[in-house]
Amino acid sequence: MEGSTSSPASSSQSLAFYDFLDRMRNPASLDLLRSIKSFIVSFSFYPSNPETDAKRVQEFFSTTETEIRDHPLWVGATEEEIDCAMEGLEKYIMTKLFSRTFAASAEDARIDNDISEKICLLQTFLKPEHLDIPALLCNEASWLLAQKELRKINGFKSPREKLLCIMNCCRVINNLLLNATISENHVPAGADDFLPVLIYVTIKASLLG
């Protein structure tokens, strides 16, 4: 998959998605498949509205989860298997509706552009000392890795996968803080150490080619 990470969570999510697609190919899933496709098509009948769109998606997920739990293809399924099915459903639905649900309105695009311009201005002068990042946490290799994980977010279309990119970025930063604590006999790192590094990495991420 484009932009996928090598983390266990990412691999698990890929397996969940492919398991969902495999069950959808089963003739027994025809009614469920029709319901899913009908929901996707129905979005074209209504004007774009972030609040109502979000509500409709969440209501559909809730209804479909009940249908999946009662479906013959998931008889005797564990809670973990149901969660995997819902992960697969979310990725399928949100990939199909991506152009409708992410920055679909002119106002969203304007806000995104304004934020991007402000970040670009910060990039021209921001240095670690501006955020009071201590020298022992100034590790360019770790920062670069964290930035690369964050930049993968645009390679995905489902909310869960985008969130995973952020979590992977945070995991790299957390490891940096942990290693610094051990190697430098530093006071255990907390939010006061973590947050400035995350802000710095986030602002610098778009500088990568």
Sequence and secondary structure as in RCSB ss.txt:
>XXXX:A:sequence
MEGSTSSPASSSQSLAFYDFLDRMRNPASLDLLRSIKSFIVSFSFYPSNPETDAKRVQEFFSTTETEIRDHPLWV
GATEEEIDCAMEGLEKYIMTKLFSRTFAASAEDARIDNDISEKICLLQTFLKPEHLDIPALLCNEASWLLAQKEL
RKINGFKSPREKLLCIMNCCRVINNLLLNATISENHVPAGADDFLPVLIYVTIKASLLG
>XXXX:A:secstr
 TT   SHHHHHHHHHHHHHHHHHTSGGGHHHHHHHHHHHHHGGGS   HHHHHHHHHHHHHHHHHHHHTSGGGT
T  HHHHHHHHHHHHHHHHHHTHHHHSS SHHHHHHHHHHHHHHHHHHTT  GGGGT  GGG  HHHHHHHHHHH
HGGGG  SHHHHHHHHHHHHHHHHHHHHHHHHHTT     HHHHHHHHHHHHHHGGG  
